[in-house]
């Protein structure tokens, strides 16, 4: 693993976590007094996805940390050596950077309606402008692009599992949220859904 990839992945993960998760949480709470983190510990599909997604995301700093402590442990992650190409690594960095900007803009455009999960207690506005006029789920799209970029930077079995499992969990969560938004906004959401794609 090159020093550039090592430093980039570390700085990116810390920045992504602060900008995409910590800051929107603080901003939404200050604006509304509502905790936007809705995933709990109940025995239902929504909270099950939340628990597993947190676990998957924990693998990312774990993978980066291994390289800082002992790069020789990389062999235990079953690296895909044929993908360890400088051009693919640069592509991964570009995707990560684009994901960060795209996701941050989408979250800003959501304003106080931003939630991490489904909030059944506090109704929110249906956002259809800005990036939401192009994608019904721009934040989830940004997360998937970030996971793909991370895989290209560190192509191994663990990051591949994170990418595939993350994609599947997001697909399930999107469908849960679609059912909830249809119930909450009715015909307006049905019309929005008919004119704007799920991702792009």
C-alpha positions as CSV (number, residue, x, y, z in Angstrom):
1,X,0.0,0.0,0.0
2,X,1.5,3.3,-1.1
3,X,1.9,6.1,1.5
4,X,-0.4,8.3,-0.7
5,X,-3.2,5.7,-0.4
6,X,-2.6,5.2,3.3
7,X,-2.8,8.9,4.1
8,X,-5.7,9.6,1.8
9,X,-7.8,6.8,3.2
10,X,-7.2,7.9,6.7
11,X,-7.9,11.6,6.1
12,X,-10.9,10.8,3.9
13,X,-12.5,8.5,6.5
14,X,-12.1,11.0,9.3
15,X,-13.4,13.8,7.1
16,X,-16.3,11.8,5.7
17,X,-17.4,10.7,9.2
18,X,-17.3,14.3,10.6
19,X,-18.9,16.0,7.5
20,X,-21.5,13.3,6.6
21,X,-22.5,12.0,10.0
22,X,-21.4,14.2,12.9
23,X,-22.0,17.7,11.6
24,X,-25.5,17.0,10.1
25,X,-26.5,15.3,13.4
26,X,-25.4,18.4,15.4
27,X,-26.9,20.8,12.9
28,X,-30.3,19.1,12.8
29,X,-30.5,18.8,16.6
30,X,-29.7,22.5,17.0
31,X,-32.3,23.5,14.4
32,X,-35.1,21.2,15.6
33,X,-34.2,19.8,19.0
34,X,-34.7,16.3,17.5
35,X,-32.2,13.6,17.5
36,X,-31.9,12.6,13.8
37,X,-30.4,9.2,14.6
38,X,-33.4,6.9,14.5
39,X,-31.9,3.5,14.5
40,X,-32.5,1.7,17.7
41,X,-32.3,-1.8,19.2
42,X,-35.8,-3.0,18.4
43,X,-36.3,-6.4,16.8
44,X,-37.4,-5.2,13.4
45,X,-36.0,-4.8,9.9
46,X,-35.2,-1.1,10.3
47,X,-33.1,-1.5,13.4
48,X,-31.5,-4.7,12.2
49,X,-30.2,-2.9,9.1
50,X,-28.9,-0.1,11.3
51,X,-26.9,-2.5,13.5
52,X,-25.4,-4.3,10.6
53,X,-24.5,-1.1,8.7
54,X,-22.7,0.2,11.7
55,X,-20.7,-3.0,11.9
56,X,-19.8,-2.9,8.2
57,X,-18.7,0.7,8.5
58,X,-16.5,-0.3,11.5
59,X,-14.5,-2.5,9.1
60,X,-13.2,0.5,7.3
61,X,-11.2,2.2,10.1
62,X,-10.2,-1.4,11.1
63,X,-8.7,-2.0,7.7
64,X,-6.9,1.3,7.6
65,X,-5.6,0.8,11.1
66,X,-4.1,-2.5,10.2
67,X,-1.9,-0.8,7.6
68,X,-0.7,1.8,10.2
69,X,0.1,-0.9,12.7
70,X,1.5,-3.7,10.5
71,X,1.2,-3.7,6.7
72,X,2.2,-7.4,6.5
73,X,-1.3,-8.3,7.9
74,X,-2.7,-7.2,4.6
75,X,-2.2,-10.8,3.3
76,X,-4.8,-12.0,5.7
77,X,-7.3,-9.8,3.9
78,X,-6.8,-11.7,0.6
79,X,-5.8,-8.7,-1.5
80,X,-6.7,-8.6,-5.1
81,X,-3.2,-7.9,-6.5
82,X,-4.4,-7.5,-10.1
83,X,-6.5,-4.5,-9.0
84,X,-3.6,-2.8,-7.2
85,X,-2.9,-0.4,-10.0
86,X,-2.1,3.3,-9.6
87,X,-4.7,4.3,-12.2
88,X,-7.4,2.4,-10.2
89,X,-6.2,4.0,-7.0
90,X,-6.5,7.4,-8.5
91,X,-10.0,6.5,-9.7
92,X,-10.8,5.4,-6.2
93,X,-9.6,8.8,-4.8
94,X,-11.7,10.7,-7.3
95,X,-14.8,8.7,-6.5
96,X,-14.3,9.2,-2.8
97,X,-13.8,13.0,-3.2
98,X,-16.9,13.3,-5.5
99,X,-18.9,11.2,-3.0
100,X,-18.0,13.5,-0.2
101,X,-19.0,16.7,-2.1
102,X,-22.2,15.1,-3.5
103,X,-23.4,13.7,-0.2
104,X,-22.6,16.9,1.7
105,X,-24.6,18.9,-0.8
106,X,-27.6,16.5,-0.6
107,X,-27.6,16.6,3.2
108,X,-27.4,20.4,3.2
109,X,-30.4,20.5,0.8
110,X,-32.4,18.3,3.2
111,X,-32.0,20.8,5.9
112,X,-33.9,20.0,9.1
113,X,-35.5,17.0,7.3
114,X,-32.3,15.0,7.4
115,X,-32.6,11.8,9.4
116,X,-30.5,8.7,9.6
117,X,-33.2,6.1,9.3
118,X,-37.0,6.4,9.5
119,X,-38.5,8.9,12.0
120,X,-42.1,7.9,12.7
121,X,-42.5,10.4,15.5
122,X,-41.6,13.7,13.7
123,X,-43.0,14.2,10.2
124,X,-40.6,15.8,7.7
125,X,-41.0,17.7,4.4
126,X,-40.6,15.8,1.2
127,X,-37.5,17.2,-0.5
128,X,-37.8,17.3,-4.3
129,X,-35.5,20.1,-5.4
130,X,-31.7,20.3,-6.0
131,X,-30.0,16.9,-6.2
132,X,-33.3,15.3,-5.1
133,X,-34.7,16.4,-8.5
134,X,-32.2,14.0,-10.1
135,X,-32.1,11.2,-7.6
136,X,-34.6,10.1,-4.9
137,X,-31.7,8.9,-2.8
138,X,-28.7,11.0,-3.4
139,X,-27.2,10.4,0.0
140,X,-27.4,6.6,-0.3
141,X,-25.9,7.0,-3.8
142,X,-23.0,9.0,-2.4
143,X,-22.4,6.3,0.3
144,X,-22.3,3.6,-2.4
145,X,-19.8,5.6,-4.5
146,X,-17.6,6.1,-1.4
147,X,-17.7,2.3,-0.7
148,X,-16.7,1.6,-4.3
149,X,-13.9,4.2,-4.1
150,X,-12.7,2.6,-0.9
151,X,-12.6,-0.8,-2.5
152,X,-10.6,0.5,-5.5
153,X,-8.1,2.0,-3.0
154,X,-7.8,-1.2,-0.9
155,X,-9.1,-4.1,-3.1
156,X,-9.3,-7.1,-0.8
157,X,-11.9,-9.6,0.5
158,X,-12.9,-7.5,3.4
159,X,-13.6,-4.3,1.5
160,X,-15.4,-6.3,-1.2
161,X,-17.7,-7.7,1.5
162,X,-18.3,-4.2,2.9
163,X,-19.2,-3.0,-0.7
164,X,-21.6,-5.8,-1.5
165,X,-23.2,-6.0,2.0
166,X,-23.5,-2.2,2.1
167,X,-25.2,-2.2,-1.3
168,X,-27.7,-4.9,-0.2
169,X,-28.5,-3.2,3.1
170,X,-29.0,0.2,1.4
171,X,-31.4,-1.4,-1.2
172,X,-33.5,-2.9,1.7
173,X,-33.4,0.4,3.6
174,X,-34.5,2.4,0.6
175,X,-37.5,0.2,0.1
176,X,-38.5,0.6,3.8
177,X,-38.2,4.3,3.4
178,X,-40.2,4.4,0.2
179,X,-43.1,2.6,1.9
180,X,-42.9,5.0,4.8
181,X,-42.8,8.1,2.5
182,X,-45.7,6.8,0.5
183,X,-47.7,6.5,3.6
184,X,-46.7,9.9,4.9
185,X,-47.0,11.9,1.6
186,X,-49.4,9.9,-0.5
187,X,-50.0,11.0,-4.0
188,X,-47.3,13.7,-3.9
189,X,-44.6,11.0,-3.3
190,X,-46.2,8.7,-5.8
191,X,-45.9,11.4,-8.5
192,X,-42.3,12.2,-7.4
193,X,-41.4,8.5,-7.5
194,X,-42.8,8.2,-11.0
195,X,-40.7,11.1,-12.4
196,X,-37.4,10.7,-10.5
197,X,-35.2,7.6,-10.5
198,X,-34.2,5.8,-7.3
199,X,-30.5,6.6,-7.9
200,X,-29.9,8.4,-11.2
